[in-house]
Amino acid sequence: MTGSWWVRNGDAVGESPTLFDHARTLRGRYGPGPWPGFGDPLPDARPDSTRLVFVGGGEDALVRRTPDGDGVVPPTGVELANHIEHLLLALAPSLSGDKLRGLHDLLATCSPIEVADELSAEVHRRGLPSDGLRRLGRQLAEHGTHRAPVKIGLVLLGLGGDIRDRELLLLLGTLDELTLYAAVALHRSQPDGDLAVHALAQEVAGWGRIQAVRTLRHTTDPCIRAWLLREGFRNTIMDEYLAHLAATTGDLYSALSHPHVDTPLLNGGGGILAAMADGQGGPAPGLADYSHAVPVLHRYADLVQARTPTIAMLLDLISITMFFRHPPQELPWTAADIEYLTARYEGLLQEPRWPALVLDHLADPRRPDFHLALRPAEVLHLSPTAQLLARLETGPSLLDPTWVHALRNSDRQHAAHILDLAERRLATTPRPERDHALLLFAHFLRRHPEHGWPLLRSALTSSTPEARRTALTTLAGWPADTLTQEAADHLRTTQTPQPDNPQETRP
């Protein structure tokens, strides 16, 4: 701890627990990250809020917003710099905790993602003392009870911190909500910035992984570049966000050109190519934007043909092949390259080893990765009905993809049995899994009016407004002659539900 700026060493600002204590509790309970639920919910979360809720780090990554403030205009970066400068100039043993609480409350009204760059530029321009910035940054980071002041504390540690702050930054950064700020602070303040951020990136899996890896986009460290190609691009949001960065920063072209390509590199390379193929036209550069795409695709095809097949390899092969079946309009490759690669990947996908691999994978209904073979089975025009039913008989979670896949591809006879199994599983399913599952089923029950009423009735009384609306839309689309009397009565007497507030229309 850094001294007596607060009333007592260790005091929180306000009544809530600190984010620092929250992180320490998670570390003690689960060890190193990634932590369950990205470290959410944070102590300042408001479960009764009508605002749209994001997973940790998602709001800073996806939107720019002015936070709620009951009409309070949030401060700009310049105004925050003014306030911080006045505090630093007034530093003395007699400085009251009230002034620091006032800064904390002021910061709670701002959007850190909006002001961080301007604040940093102002601090540099004014030449504010690094020791004071560090002390203030640690106070906010260690004692803050609201995420915004803690984030600004991390910004200040990036401007004035040093090696002494490494562990604090790594601890708080393991909360995905704070990873972006901790990663930037580590990169700026540590003598081995890339290695420090790399250590943090391995502790997070969601938006935190994305933000930490983006901080490494210019690394030249060979170990980090090797990690990016093998696993660093993978995350629980979308691999597409990091695939192109990994291919370029990690130099996938040179790595795959090596005579010996190890299995983790082959798997990672396939995952990167597949993610760029799936993400073409999406939120990050895709396969058409990768300057070495053509030679890397040639080399990857050779490697796949020579290696033992796996389901993961097949999934990547399918994504790449689908890219060629539906290429972007302006693909900057020669016609000859496009024609050759299209034929090459179609030929690879048609090899007889793949159907046998898929059916062997689906032969064990209890394997935890059973669902990975579902898309390959569909693409290869297999109909493993018996295997799917055997899987559903084991009573997997209603969020298991097998349920949706089976409903989407089943005939009328099998649909009745699948829905009966689902109804029985629903009776033992806890919330919120139950409500999420009912939303999914309400959508896919559109194809099954003859047998879907019991589940749809549950969806119509779900605690989730979106599930209720989807269920009513499905019911309204069923042919009148397929409705039970109860279903017809419900449709006749119920209007389309309106959201309780505008945010309920958002996922």
NORQUISUL-V264450 format. One record per helix or strand. SS is the DSSP state (H for helix, E for strand). FROM is the first residue (numbers start at 1). LEN is the number of residues. If there is no record, write none. Layout:
# NORQUISUL-V264450
SS,FROM,LEN
SS,FROM,LEN
This chain:
# NORQUISUL-V264450
H,19,12
H,36,4
H,58,5
H,77,13
H,97,11
H,112,15
H,130,14
H,147,14
H,163,11
H,176,14
H,193,9
H,207,9
H,222,11
H,240,10
H,252,6
H,263,16
H,287,3
H,293,14
H,311,15
H,335,15
H,353,10
H,372,8
H,385,9
H,401,9
H,412,15
H,433,15
H,453,8
H,465,13
H,480,3
H,485,9
H,502,4
